[in-house]
Amino acid sequence: MLMGSAEFCAEARIWLCRFGGNLYSKLPYAISCWGNYLDQVENVKDGLTFQEKHAKMQKIVEALSCNEKISKYVSFQPKIPETSMVHCFLKANVDQCKQANDEISQRFGVKIFSRIREVEGNSNGVGAYFEWSIGQANGKITEEAFVDGWTKFVDALESSNS
């Protein structure tokens, strides 16, 4: 039970949501994990565990961020991924990104993103973003292949700007 003024309780409700709701709203996720799904994923023989996906994402983001050519066009949030998912912010508009993605997909069989969104306000030249995660399929791709694919994407962006 929470006791206090109406203002205090209203503020507490906001913080309850910010901290992830309440136990009841998270119960379906907990039940899913309790149903041995977590154990199945953690003990995958031919795939990656959650920790391995996270470590792979960190290595890829570091490699892309340290590449001068790529880092001119892409930034990540957070800069050091806290999970196997990260937000990619691109210094190009959505149409340019889609065109570059389609071009490298047709020419090289490489696809950087599936779904991309416009950044409101075009802050510091950033016009588009997408969420990127490491899963079982793309977790098997080498870090070098990711850097090569992103380099091809940036080349396509630069050629469309010329």
C-alpha angles and dihedrals in degrees: 000000000000118000130188144087121326089253092051092050092047090053091047090055090055091051091046088060092044090054092053107277122269136313093266094056091053096046097096090056092048092049090051090055092043088055089076093259090119091051091049092052094044092051099045109148099203100025141059128276121230090260092051092050090050093049091047092051090051092051093048094047090048092050093048093044092051092050106096095207095048096041090059088068107028137048130176133224115235096028089216108036115237093197136013089281130076138171115243117208117197129202093223134072123264094257093052091049093049091048092050092045092050091047096053091041091057096040102038108012090245123135120188098186142001100203127025133182137203119252110230113237097012093249114206091344093306107137105161142031142179139183116250126193137177114235136165095283102045091034087077093060115101122243089240090057090052091052090047092049093048090048089054089048092051090047089054091048092050093048091051090053093053 
